[in-house]
């Protein structure tokens, strides 16, 4: 099971830390509005830290004056020279500054939460659009469970463990820097010694715990993907699962994966909470050692004030250092998710978008489309080879279909029929040649402009767990008169009129409340909803019984002359009424003509007809 794309490695310049590399990889995912908001957030954090440092310094002078270490008048930066009874006034200023700081910090936190959640929504939309913009070959090559993981868990982890953690780090680093600068000004030697001690404590923790966090995060991404895939397969193949009596086996496998996932979660959660306990021990020991050493060097009221300030600084810094170390852990845990999204968004190691990965912004909806209703469909020397294939799927395909004409395309398995349909739909780009519908070209026209000219009826109609109306409209603008017209053409209007809820009737998951024929007719109605000039039936009758197939063939005959149709068929009887039948074999057109003429001639079609006749008689 592929959990993390091995092509993306967090390897940066020599000496760079994994945390910095994670941020470097994540940076292109952060859009400009979010970057500006993060910059504002950092500036606000610095301003709030400045307020707190001023309050902290004033607290020192308040304690010094109250203890008699300093006597008025006393020179205080920014406030000037104090007079008698200054400690009361200083204490009031300290209280006001701390209250203002607390209120501002609450506002900043609300702002940071908004920035993070808005970024998550933007990134999710970007990942989804990027996925939907990929061509059909890439969709077929990728596992849908990986897309679901990237669009859900990975995005949430990047939002929380990268953007959220980065905001927390900036806020807490600003506070710690302000406290450190204040202490350096007041007691430089003591502050510097304690800062060195704290740095060693933090770096030592990350050196020991960092690799464990990363391994747990990679396990989380890999196993979560496997869990999603197992759930999808069980849901999609439930009938086969029950028929083969393997439901308990699948349930056991799911339990194994969930237990492995829970162990990874437990490791990540624990390592994010561990700094609180680790720091308490280290800072208490460090503060105690400092008190002993400082008392041995200094004595009297001055030493007492300094030690009180040191304790106050430690108590104030402890939560920030704890959050800072937890943020480091979160960043390390977010590294695999970042690498997965680097792959999903098609970012190279240089973090520049690949040319083929740019999203095709379809502006065809706002552009006039040339009239194509009475235009001929022309394929000119179309060839196409799949990525990694050793031979073409289509070779030099040329054909012309006049307006209103009905053609059939047949051939043995692997002949290239499905590929031909995908090219006609504009889902696969041809390596050479072109397809034209009047003045519209599949190669040079926006994909949306071409696809809106084509109606498509697949072998298995995909239905939403929604109403009949929603399934026909299929996310397009809804007009009931057009819906009823499509139902009439598909010979399904009588059935819908007899339903209690009519167009509002729910069809069930994937049309579970409809018969096979009704599902296919609903698919035809969907294809006809916009009155496209070209209608493609892709093995649309292969899974139907004889009577249902005959009814659908009658529907197709009724449409003859009013719409150009292409029928891809496995059953040869399906194309008997077509004006022209094209025979494909190994990606080439090896025969064309009327059904009767092809049946009377020798070749691939005659052989197929003979095998079909024998199979039918049996």
Secondary structure as UniProt FT lines:
FT   TURN            6..7
FT   TURN            14..15
FT   HELIX           18..27
FT   TURN            28..29
FT   HELIX           32..67
FT   STRAND          74..76
FT   TURN            77..79
FT   STRAND          80..82
FT   TURN            84..85
FT   HELIX           86..132
FT   HELIX           136..141
FT   HELIX           144..149
FT   HELIX           150..154
FT   HELIX           155..158
FT   HELIX           159..164
FT   HELIX           165..186
FT   HELIX           188..236
FT   HELIX           238..243
FT   TURN            244..245
FT   HELIX           247..297
FT   HELIX           301..344
FT   TURN            345..346
FT   TURN            349..350
FT   HELIX           355..357
FT   HELIX           364..366
FT   TURN            373..374
FT   STRAND          377..384
FT   TURN            387..388
FT   STRAND          394..401
FT   TURN            403..404
FT   STRAND          406..411
FT   TURN            413..414
FT   HELIX           417..424
FT   TURN            425..426
FT   STRAND          432..437
FT   TURN            438..439
FT   STRAND          440..441
FT   TURN            442..444
FT   HELIX           447..451
FT   TURN            452..453
FT   STRAND          454..457
FT   HELIX           468..473
FT   TURN            474..475
FT   HELIX           480..489
FT   TURN            490..491
FT   HELIX           493..497
FT   TURN            500..501
FT   HELIX           502..504
FT   HELIX           509..511
FT   TURN            512..513
FT   HELIX           516..528
FT   TURN            529..531
FT   STRAND          534..538
FT   TURN            540..543
FT   HELIX           546..559
FT   TURN            561..562
FT   STRAND          563..568
FT   HELIX           572..575
FT   TURN            576..577
FT   STRAND          580..585
FT   TURN            586..587
FT   STRAND          588..593
FT   HELIX           595..600
FT   HELIX           604..617
//
